[in-house]
Amino acid sequence: MVAAVDAVAEKVVAQLREECATPATRLDGVATAMEEEMRAGLHQEAGSKIKMIISYVDNLPNGSEEGLFYALDLGGTNFRVLRVQLAGKDKRVVKRESREVSIPPHLMSGSSAELFGFIASALAKFVADEGDNKVLDGKQRELGFTFSFPVRQSSIASGTLIKWTKAFAIDDAVGEDVVAELQTAMEKQGIDMRVSALINDTVGTLATGSYNDEDVVIGVILGTGSNAAYLEKADAIPKLEGELPKSGNMVINTEWGNFSSSCLPITEYDQALDKESLNPREQANLRKVNIRNVSWRHREAGAS
């Protein structure tokens, strides 16, 4: 009986391995299809499955930055607030403090005002623990806002929400400027702070890499989600309106999770997961990456 079960299991695994195989010819096809989609996304809005969102970040950190800065990272069921003191090339990060807060489930499908009000309240408590900080020297606090959901940015510090992903479903926030929503909530809490930059976690990953090594030009996320951001030549982005940045560069947030191609294998497990997801037929590539990531981790765990 056990032998028969093992034989069936081996057959299933062998079939899945064959369906997920990535010979060079298949990889070449995927790369070509992705390049075409990326170029189309750079050319015009809604021109591609890969959104190629302009981040309005045209300069990356290089380690010379100084001062006290705050950060807010919102991208899942928890959010994190961070306070960091930077002291330039020699000392780099002098002090770093952070706090993680769980978001009550009802706020993930409530109203925008309720969600951002809750976040601002937690941020106010964190700021209150700052103490007598002489680094600011009377200057207004600055906050970097990492918002890991698709937004259409119009500047470095503004962006309208395209849609929610993951477990969020707050209808009245879609189409609204998430920076303005957060700024309003902070003002209601009496926080003297300005949102100076809006990015997503992938652009943040790229910025962190550049802070530690100026040669870094690509950031990739492989986790609950999958995405990539990279440094593009500004004159290679036809949809970028207005005067080109003096740096000549622009960070692009690809949002490649929605990429699909006939070259990519689709298994029965991909189809089952897609059917049960909150957003069927969307971000199919992201789910495929996750399935293979889980499979790899399971295989590694079994081998250890």
N, C-alpha and C positions, 0 to 999 in steps of 0.2 A: 504493500500500500504506500509506504513512504517513498519507495523507489519510483512508483508511478507518479506521485505528486512532484517529486524532484524533476522527473523527466518533463512534465508539463511546464513547470516553472522555468527550466532551462530553455525550453522551446519559446516561451513568451519573451524571455530576456534576449534570446538570440534574434527574434523577430524585431524587437524594439531597437536593438543595437544596429540591425541592418537599416531600419527606417531612419535612424538618427545619424547614420554614417555621414562623414563630411570629407569625401575625396576632394582632391585639388580642383577638379572640374566644377564641382558643386560650389566650393568656396569662391572660385573665380566668378561664377554666375551671381552669387549673392553680393560680392563686392561690386560688380558692375551695376547691378540693379540698385544698390544702395547709393552709389555715386551719382547715378542718374536722378534719383529722388532728392538727394541733397542739393544738387545743382538747381533742380526745379524749385525747391524750397527757398533757395537764396534769391531766385529770380522774382518771385511774387508770392504774396500772402495767399494761402489756401491753394497753392499750386502743387502741393505734394503731400503725401502721407507723412513725411518727415517735416515737421513744422519749421525747423531752422529759425528759431526765435532770436531776434536781435536783443542782446542783453544790455547794450549801451555801456558796457564795460570795455573801454579801449586801452586802459593801462592796468597791468597786473602788479601786485606788490612785489618788492624786491628785497625786503628785510631792513630797509633804512627807515621805516615808519616809526614815529614816536607819538606818545600820548595815551590817554585813557579812552577806551572804546567799549561800547556795548553791542551785543549781538542777540538776536532772537531767531531761533530755528524752529519753524513749524512745518512738519511734513508727515505727521502720522498721528497716532492716538496720544502721543506725548509731545510736549514742546520743551525747548531748553532755552534758558537765558544765560548769557555769558558776559563776564566783565574781564577785560584783559588790559594790562598795562604794557606798552611796547617802548623799548628804549634804544632803538636803532640797531645798526649792524653789529656792534660789539656785544651788547647785552641781550638783544632780541626780546624775548618774552620775560618780563620781570616778575609779573604776578598774573595769575589766572584763577578766576572763581566761576563756578557755574551751578545751576540748579535746574533739575528736571521736574516737570509738572504733568500729571495725567489729566487728560481732557475728559470730563464726564460724557458718557455716550449720548445723552440727550442734547448736548450742545453741538454735536457733530451733524445734527439734522434739524437744528433750531433756526435761529435768525443770526444774521451777520453781527448785529449789535451785541447779542448775547455772547457769541464766541469771542469777539475782539475785546469786549468788556471784561470777560474772564481772564484773558491773556494780559490785558493792561493792569488788572488788579494784582496779578502775580508779579508782573514786572515792577510795579510800584513797591511791593514788599522787598524785592531784591535790591532796588535802588536805595531803599531806606537803610540797608545794611552796609552802604558804601563807607560810612564814617567820615571823618575829617580828611577829605582827599584834596591835597594841594596841587595835584597834577592838572586839574581842570582850570584852576586859577580864574574862576568866574565865568569860564566859557560854557556855552550850552552843550549838554551831552549829545553825542552822536550815536545813532543806532544803525547797525547793518541788519537788514531783515532778510533772512533766508526763508523763502516761501516755495516749498517743493511741489507746486501744482502748476499746470500750464497757464501762463499769463501772456498777454500781449503788451509789451512795454512800449512806452512813448518817450521815456527818459530814464536816466539812471535811478530815479527815485519815484517812479510811478508805473503802474501796470494794472490792466483790467483782467480779471479772472475769466479765462476761456471756459473752463469746466472744472468740476471737482473730480478727483480720482480717489482711489483707496476706499475708505469707509465714510467719506464726507458727502453730504447731500444738502447743502444750504442754498436753496434756490435764490434768495434775494441778494446773494453775494455775487452771483454770476453776472458778468458785464460791468461790475463795479471796480473802482480803483482800490485795491487791497491796502495800499500805503495810506490813502486818505482815511480808510476805515480804521486802521490801526492808530493813525495820528489823532483822529477824533477821540478814540477811546482813551489814549494816553492823556490828552488834554483834560478829559473828564476826571481822570485820576490825579490831576495836578502835577504830572511829571514834566519837568523842564527838559525835554529831549526831542531831537529832530531825527526822522528817518532819512538818512543820507544816501542809502543804497538799498536797492531791491535786487536780490539774486535768488537762484535756486541752489539746491545742494550740490549739483554737478558743477556749476560755475564756482561755488565755494570751494569744492575739492580742487579745481584747477588753480584757484587763487592761493590756496594753502600750499600746493606743490610749488608754485612760482615763488612764494615767500621763502621757501627753503632752498630752491634751486631755480635760478632764472632761465634755465634752458627748458623747463617744463612748459609745454604748449597744449597739452591734452589732459582732460580730467574725465575719468570713467567711473560710473557707479555700478556695482554688481552686488545687489542685496535684495531687499524686498521688491525694489524696482531696478530698472536698468536704464542708463542714459549716458550721454557723452556731451562734453562741451570742449571747444577748441578755439584757438586763436586764428582768425581768418584775416586776409588782406581786405581792408575796407572797400577798395575799388573793385573787388570781386563779388560784391553784394549788390546787384541791381536794384533790389527793393529798398535799400537804405536811402532814405530821402534826406535832403538838406546837405549842408557842407560836411565833407568828410573830416573825421577827427584828425588832429595834428599828428597823432602817433602813427596814423596810417593803418591801424589795426582795429579789429572788433571781435570780441568774444561771442561766439554763436552757441546757443543752447539748442542742440539738435532735436531733443524730444524724440529719439529714435525708437521708443517703445511701440509706436504704432506702425513701424515699417513691416511690410509684408511683401512676399515675392513667391512666384511659382517655384523658385529654386529652393525655398525653405521647406523642409519636410513637415508634414502635418500628420500627427499620429492620432489614434483614437483618444489618447489621454489629453492631448491639446484640445480636441473638440469637446470632450466632457468638461474640462476646466473652463473653457470659454462659455459653454452653455450655462454653467452655474455661477458665472461671474456677475458683478454688478453692472458691468458695461460690456455685454456680448458683442463680439466682432470688433472690439476696439482694443488697442494695445496688445495685439496677438503676439508680437515678437517678444514683448516683455514677459508674457506668461510662458512662452517657450523657453526663454532664458531661465526663468525661475524653476521650471520643471527639470531642466538639465542641471541646474545648480543643486537642487535638492537631490537628484539622482547621484550626482558626483559626490556630494557630502555623505549620502547613505553608503555608497561604495567604499569611500575612504574610511568611514566608521567601521564597516565590516572587515576591512583589511587590517585595522589596528588592533 
